[in-house]
Every structure is written in structure tokens, then in C-alpha cells.
Amino acid sequence: MPFEVIDHTADTGIRVWAPDFAVLISEAARGMFTQITDTEAIDVTTVNIVAADGIDKTDLVINVLRELLFLFTGGNLLVRWFAVDTADGNAVSGLAGCEPFDPEKHPVRNDIKAVTYAGGDIKVLPDGLEITIIFDI
């Protein structure tokens, strides 16, 4: 399991493990959207380009997640997957597989309002990377 849901007072969060930075971002995106709805019910009908930058790697992960969350909150699109295309220094671009939100098909589990910095430091492990991300609900 590349991520797990963690308890957090009045919020929700995930702890993500991955062998490298690109996979860490992809798994964090998957983890976030599984908090929003059943991602298995998302049938990709469109692919969107998503790009973000940050002052460091942790900031970059959080900013990518914020851009993906905006696809939902501002664009009414749910994300099934995010694949990093390029990761250059403190900038990332990639593709997000999306479907328009349909409340009949996609019941909302958690209404995520924001991606926070709480607990958001990337840890280097012997077999890869780990990050904990807390979402404001």
C-alpha cells in the first residue's frame, strides 16, 4: 500500500511512501482523491496538464496537490490519476486523468477545503521517500 489514511483531529490526512519523488507526488494525488470519493468510479474522459513550482520539494508536493484540488473545487473535475511528466528542480508538470463530478456517481466522502503544511516534511528512507499530508475538511 503506497499510502494510508491517518487520523487527525477535525481533519483528515495521508502518509505516503514511494521509491522516488515522481511516484511520491502521484501517490499523494491518488491518496487525496480517495479521501474525496471512490476513485475506482472515476472514468477518465479528459486529461489535463497540471504544473506547479515550490521553494523546496515539500512545498512542491503541496502545491501540486493544491492545483489538483482546484481542478475539483474550481473546475468540477475529479482526478483518478496524476502522472509526472517532468520534474526539474523545484518545478513539476504532469497529466491528470479526470472526469466531471457527478454527485449521483461520485458520493463525496470528505469535502477537502485545503492542503496544509502540517506534518508535510519529506523524509528520506532506506527504500525511498515518505510524506505526511493533512487536509483541512
JOCORGI-V901304 format. One record per residue. RES is the residue in one small letter. D_LAST is the distance of its C-alpha to the last C-alpha in whole Angstrom. Layout:
res->{RES,RES}
d_last->{D_LAST,D_LAST}
This chain:
res->{m,p,f,e,v,i,d,h,t,a,d,t,g,i,r,v,w,a,p,d,f,a,v,l,i,s,e,a,a,r,g,m,f,t,q,i,t,d,t,e,a,i,d,v,t,t,v,n,i,v,a,a,d,g,i,d,k,t,d,l,v,i,n,v,l,r,e,l,l,f,l,f,t,g,g,n,l,l,v,r,w,f,a,v,d,t,a,d,g,n,a,v,s,g,l,a,g,c,e,p,f,d,p,e,k,h,p,v,r,n,d,i,k,a,v,t,y,a,g,g,d,i,k,v,l,p,d,g,l,e,i,t,i,i,f,d,i}
d_last->{24,22,19,17,14,14,13,11,10,7,5,7,10,13,17,19,23,25,29,28,26,26,25,22,21,21,20,17,16,17,15,12,13,14,10,10,13,17,18,22,22,21,25,25,27,27,26,25,26,23,24,23,24,23,25,25,24,21,20,21,19,16,17,18,15,14,17,16,12,14,17,14,13,16,19,17,18,17,18,20,21,22,25,26,29,30,29,31,31,27,27,26,26,26,25,22,23,22,22,21,18,20,18,21,21,17,15,12,10,7,6,5,5,7,9,11,14,13,16,17,20,22,25,28,29,33,32,29,26,22,19,16,13,9,6,4,0}
